[in-house]
């Protein structure tokens, strides 16, 4: 999805919108499969994912 977002020119939003929808669905499935949603709810699971992504970016 990052590649498509970087290449986006603004001319036709529909393909990018579909790519982002698929990425969001994949993220939600991964959170559900991890068990975090069942254990902590959607908000805590998504916050934990964001914190982990930020930590990974910082190295």
Backbone as JSON, one array per atom type, in Angstrom:
{
  "sequence": "XXXXXXXXXXXXXXXXXXXXXXXXXXXXXXXXXXXXXXXXXXXXXXXXXXXXXXXXXXX",
  "N": [[0.82, -1.19, 0.0], [2.02, 1.19, 0.63], [3.67, 1.78, -1.54], [1.8, 2.28, -3.58], [0.52, 4.51, -2.5], [2.62, 6.38, -2.47], [3.0, 6.68, -5.21], [0.69, 7.87, -6.03], [-1.14, 10.19, -7.92], [-3.35, 11.75, -7.71], [-5.25, 11.73, -9.64], [-7.06, 9.54, -10.07], [-8.82, 8.37, -7.6], [-10.02, 5.95, -6.86], [-8.68, 3.31, -7.25], [-6.6, 3.52, -5.34], [-8.07, 3.93, -3.03], [-9.34, 1.43, -2.81], [-7.09, -0.21, -2.43], [-6.2, 0.75, 0.04], [-8.41, 0.1, 1.6], [-8.28, -2.67, 1.53], [-5.83, -3.04, 2.84], [-6.46, -2.06, 5.4], [-8.41, -3.92, 6.13], [-6.85, -6.24, 6.22], [-5.15, -5.59, 8.33], [-7.02, -5.47, 10.43], [-7.88, -8.15, 10.48], [-5.47, -9.38, 11.22], [-5.11, -8.32, 13.79], [-7.34, -9.43, 15.08], [-6.74, -12.18, 14.79], [-4.47, -12.33, 16.36], [-5.4, -12.31, 18.91], [-5.46, -10.13, 20.53], [-7.61, -8.35, 20.33], [-9.76, -9.78, 21.41], [-8.81, -10.08, 24.0], [-8.29, -7.46, 24.93], [-9.89, -5.58, 23.65], [-10.85, -3.47, 20.83], [-9.81, -0.8, 20.81], [-7.56, -0.73, 22.59], [-6.0, -2.71, 21.36], [-5.48, -1.58, 18.82], [-4.09, 0.73, 19.61], [-1.86, -0.42, 20.8], [-0.7, -1.61, 18.54], [-0.05, 0.69, 17.03], [1.84, 1.87, 18.77], [3.84, -0.08, 18.73], [4.58, 0.05, 16.03], [5.61, 2.65, 15.89], [7.79, 2.41, 17.65], [9.31, 0.56, 16.22], [9.97, 2.1, 13.99], [11.64, 3.98, 15.15], [13.75, 2.43, 15.74]],
  "CA": [[0.0, 0.0, 0.0], [2.9, 2.37, 0.68], [4.12, 2.06, -2.9], [0.68, 2.89, -4.3], [0.3, 5.84, -1.93], [3.7, 7.24, -2.94], [2.85, 6.91, -6.65], [-0.62, 8.47, -6.29], [-1.07, 11.53, -8.53], [-4.58, 12.47, -7.43], [-6.14, 11.68, -10.79], [-8.11, 8.53, -9.93], [-8.69, 7.9, -6.22], [-10.66, 4.66, -6.58], [-7.75, 2.19, -7.02], [-5.9, 3.72, -4.07], [-9.08, 3.71, -1.99], [-9.52, -0.02, -2.67], [-5.86, -0.74, -1.84], [-6.19, 1.11, 1.46], [-9.46, -0.68, 2.24], [-7.75, -4.02, 1.7], [-4.8, -2.98, 3.88], [-7.15, -1.92, 6.68], [-9.05, -5.2, 6.43], [-5.78, -7.17, 6.59], [-4.73, -5.19, 9.67], [-8.06, -5.89, 11.37], [-7.82, -9.61, 10.59], [-4.27, -9.72, 11.98], [-5.38, -8.01, 15.2], [-8.26, -10.46, 15.59], [-6.03, -13.45, 14.85], [-3.47, -12.27, 17.43], [-6.08, -12.46, 20.19], [-5.45, -8.87, 21.27], [-8.96, -7.76, 20.35], [-10.56, -10.55, 22.37], [-8.29, -9.86, 25.35], [-8.21, -6.07, 25.36], [-10.79, -4.71, 22.89], [-10.3, -2.87, 19.61], [-9.05, 0.43, 21.06], [-6.25, -1.09, 23.15], [-5.25, -3.47, 20.35], [-5.0, -0.64, 17.8], [-3.09, 1.59, 20.23], [-0.65, -1.23, 20.93], [-0.11, -1.75, 17.21], [0.56, 1.98, 16.69], [3.03, 2.03, 19.59], [4.86, -1.0, 18.21], [5.05, 0.59, 14.75], [6.46, 3.82, 16.19], [9.03, 1.9, 18.23], [10.08, -0.05, 15.13], [10.51, 3.18, 13.15], [12.75, 4.61, 15.87], [14.84, 1.47, 15.68]],
  "C": [[0.86, 1.25, 0.0], [3.36, 2.78, -0.71], [3.03, 2.78, -3.7], [0.42, 4.31, -3.8], [1.37, 6.82, -2.41], [3.54, 7.6, -4.41], [1.56, 7.64, -6.99], [-0.48, 9.9, -6.8], [-2.31, 12.36, -8.25], [-5.6, 12.39, -8.55], [-7.31, 10.72, -10.61], [-8.02, 7.92, -8.54], [-9.2, 6.48, -5.97], [-9.69, 3.5, -6.39], [-7.01, 2.31, -5.69], [-6.85, 3.48, -2.9], [-9.28, 2.21, -1.75], [-8.28, -0.65, -2.04], [-5.82, -0.46, -0.35], [-7.27, 0.34, 2.22], [-8.97, -2.1, 2.51], [-6.68, -4.07, 2.78], [-5.43, -2.87, 5.26], [-7.82, -3.23, 7.09], [-8.01, -6.23, 6.87], [-5.28, -6.87, 8.0], [-5.74, -5.67, 10.71], [-8.07, -7.4, 11.57], [-6.61, -10.04, 11.42], [-4.47, -9.44, 13.47], [-6.31, -9.05, 15.81], [-7.55, -11.8, 15.77], [-5.02, -13.49, 16.0], [-4.1, -12.5, 18.8], [-6.13, -11.18, 20.99], [-6.83, -8.26, 21.38], [-9.82, -8.47, 21.38], [-10.12, -10.26, 23.81], [-8.45, -8.43, 25.84], [-9.18, -5.12, 24.66], [-10.06, -4.03, 21.74], [-9.4, -1.68, 19.9], [-7.65, 0.1, 21.57], [-5.4, -1.83, 22.13], [-4.67, -2.53, 19.29], [-3.93, 0.29, 18.37], [-1.77, 0.83, 20.4], [0.06, -1.41, 19.6], [0.59, -0.45, 16.78], [1.85, 2.2, 17.49], [4.16, 1.14, 19.1], [5.43, -0.5, 16.9], [5.97, 1.78, 14.97], [7.81, 3.38, 16.76], [9.92, 1.28, 17.15], [10.69, 1.0, 14.22], [11.7, 3.85, 13.82], [13.98, 3.71, 15.91], [15.21, 0.97, 17.01]]
}
